[in-house]
Amino acid sequence: MEETTPTDDGLAFENRIDLSELQESVYKIKTQLHKVIVGQKSMIDLLIVAILSDGHALIEGVPGVAKTMTTKLLSRAMDIDFSRIQFTPDLMPSDILGTSVFNVKTSEFEFKKGPIFSNMILIDEINRAPAKTQAALFEVMEEKQITIDGARYAMEPPFIVLATQNPIEQEGTYRLPEAQLDRFLFKINVDYPTAEEELEIVTREQALLKAQKLDQVEKVITAEEILKFRALITNIKVEQDLLKYIANIVVNTRSNSFLFLGASPRATISILKASKAFAAIAGRDFVTPEDIKNAAIPVLEHRVIVTPEREMEGVTSQQIIEQIIESVEIPR
């Protein structure tokens, strides 16, 4: 079915793909979240794009800016299984993945599944677990399966990992390995609310009294619909010159003198997938340079490493990526 969609400049075009159901579902999810969450539009937008792109997201922000609450509300708006894992320094891989338990009745070992066996997994304070525990996530985040005692266990789709971390507090934390960071589609930076939003937060809190915030959110999308929308997004058209534009942005991160480490080919694929989701949510069956720009910073920021000299000068990876994007010629 074809539908006519207006562009920002008022011109209309015909879609080859009907994206109205996807757009309506995204609107419903946002409506449910904004019953409780004030502001944080960018975080919510990127979380929805990550889910539709079949990707994981790392959410970074100081305590109290609704990182955990937003992910819990997001899971409530979706008719899918939800699991929360609090990462601590003494957490072991078996605490996440599961372990083999001896059954006295059958005289055999049986695998008892861990909390990773769910549709949406919230990992709270992911940087508090040591490298051994972090490594346990490598296989499951990339291949959506785990291997225990030679047996393979596949995750039930959709499988989404949303992790939070605090950028300020360093005591009792561990730096995430580059291999782990590369498995996150997005790194989402969460800022403080504005003065107006802060007033709205306390006003709503006062009005809530004893009402539970989670109870206000209704389920508006199913697991089957998420998988259907993901399949739909793969059909979004990307012109060859835009594919070259994505590749040029990523390649430039590897030759930039301000960066010690550039982005991997996985980043190139991630920008492509995310830009398709941005286009679909906007109601277009084709990707524009703006979609690619929207995807590039959250995809690349956590995958590159600033040189020590520039880091000491206060230069951030986001600033460098913005400069790279501006320097790469936009296809016309």
Secondary structure in CASP SS format (residue, H / E / C, confidence):
PFRMAT SS
TARGET T0000
AUTHOR 0000-0000-0000
METHOD secondary structure of the structure
MODEL  1
M C 1.00
E C 1.00
E E 1.00
T E 1.00
T E 1.00
P E 1.00
T C 1.00
D C 1.00
D C 1.00
G C 1.00
L C 1.00
A E 1.00
F E 1.00
E E 1.00
N E 1.00
R C 1.00
I C 1.00
D C 1.00
L C 1.00
S H 1.00
E H 1.00
L H 1.00
Q H 1.00
E H 1.00
S H 1.00
V H 1.00
Y H 1.00
K H 1.00
I H 1.00
K H 1.00
T H 1.00
Q H 1.00
L H 1.00
H C 1.00
K C 1.00
V C 1.00
I C 1.00
V C 1.00
G C 1.00
Q C 1.00
K H 1.00
S H 1.00
M H 1.00
I H 1.00
D H 1.00
L H 1.00
L H 1.00
I H 1.00
V H 1.00
A H 1.00
I H 1.00
L H 1.00
S C 1.00
D C 1.00
G C 1.00
H C 1.00
A E 1.00
L E 1.00
I E 1.00
E E 1.00
G C 1.00
V C 1.00
P C 1.00
G C 1.00
V C 1.00
A C 1.00
K H 1.00
T H 1.00
M H 1.00
T H 1.00
T H 1.00
K H 1.00
L H 1.00
L H 1.00
S H 1.00
R H 1.00
A C 1.00
M E 1.00
D E 1.00
I C 1.00
D C 1.00
F E 1.00
S E 1.00
R E 1.00
I E 1.00
Q E 1.00
F C 1.00
T C 1.00
P C 1.00
D C 1.00
L C 1.00
M C 1.00
P H 1.00
S H 1.00
D H 1.00
I H 1.00
L H 1.00
G E 1.00
T E 1.00
S E 1.00
V E 1.00
F E 1.00
N E 1.00
V C 1.00
K C 1.00
T C 1.00
S C 1.00
E E 1.00
F E 1.00
E E 1.00
F E 1.00
K E 1.00
K E 1.00
G C 1.00
P C 1.00
I C 1.00
F C 1.00
S C 1.00
N C 1.00
M E 1.00
I E 1.00
L E 1.00
I E 1.00
D E 1.00
E C 1.00
I H 1.00
N H 1.00
R H 1.00
A C 1.00
P C 1.00
A H 1.00
K H 1.00
T H 1.00
Q H 1.00
A H 1.00
A H 1.00
L H 1.00
F H 1.00
E H 1.00
V H 1.00
M H 1.00
E H 1.00
E H 1.00
K C 1.00
Q E 1.00
I E 1.00
T E 1.00
I E 1.00
D C 1.00
G C 1.00
A E 1.00
R E 1.00
Y E 1.00
A E 1.00
M C 1.00
E C 1.00
P C 1.00
P C 1.00
F C 1.00
I E 1.00
V E 1.00
L E 1.00
A E 1.00
T E 1.00
Q E 1.00
N C 1.00
P C 1.00
I C 1.00
E C 1.00
Q C 1.00
E C 1.00
G C 1.00
T C 1.00
Y C 1.00
R C 1.00
L C 1.00
P C 1.00
E H 1.00
A H 1.00
Q H 1.00
L H 1.00
D C 1.00
R C 1.00
F C 1.00
L C 1.00
F E 1.00
K E 1.00
I E 1.00
N E 1.00
V C 1.00
D C 1.00
Y C 1.00
P C 1.00
T C 1.00
A H 1.00
E H 1.00
E H 1.00
E H 1.00
L H 1.00
E H 1.00
I H 1.00
V H 1.00
T H 1.00
R H 1.00
E H 1.00
Q H 1.00
A H 1.00
L H 1.00
L C 1.00
K C 1.00
A C 1.00
Q C 1.00
K C 1.00
L H 1.00
D H 1.00
Q H 1.00
V C 1.00
E C 1.00
K C 1.00
V C 1.00
I E 1.00
T E 1.00
A H 1.00
E H 1.00
E H 1.00
I H 1.00
L H 1.00
K H 1.00
F H 1.00
R H 1.00
A H 1.00
L H 1.00
I H 1.00
T C 1.00
N C 1.00
I C 1.00
K E 1.00
V C 1.00
E C 1.00
Q H 1.00
D H 1.00
L H 1.00
L H 1.00
K H 1.00
Y H 1.00
I H 1.00
A H 1.00
N H 1.00
I H 1.00
V H 1.00
V H 1.00
N H 1.00
T H 1.00
R H 1.00
S H 1.00
N C 1.00
S C 1.00
F C 1.00
L E 1.00
F E 1.00
L E 1.00
G C 1.00
A C 1.00
S C 1.00
P H 1.00
R H 1.00
A H 1.00
T H 1.00
I H 1.00
S H 1.00
I H 1.00
L H 1.00
K H 1.00
A H 1.00
S H 1.00
K H 1.00
A H 1.00
F H 1.00
A H 1.00
A H 1.00
I H 1.00
A C 1.00
G C 1.00
R C 1.00
D C 1.00
F E 1.00
V C 1.00
T C 1.00
P H 1.00
E H 1.00
D H 1.00
I H 1.00
K H 1.00
N H 1.00
A H 1.00
A H 1.00
I H 1.00
P H 1.00
V H 1.00
L H 1.00
E C 1.00
H C 1.00
R C 1.00
V C 1.00
I E 1.00
V E 1.00
T C 1.00
P H 1.00
E H 1.00
R H 1.00
E H 1.00
M H 1.00
E C 1.00
G C 1.00
V C 1.00
T C 1.00
S H 1.00
Q H 1.00
Q H 1.00
I H 1.00
I H 1.00
E H 1.00
Q H 1.00
I H 1.00
I H 1.00
E H 1.00
S H 1.00
V C 1.00
E C 1.00
I C 1.00
P C 1.00
R C 1.00
END
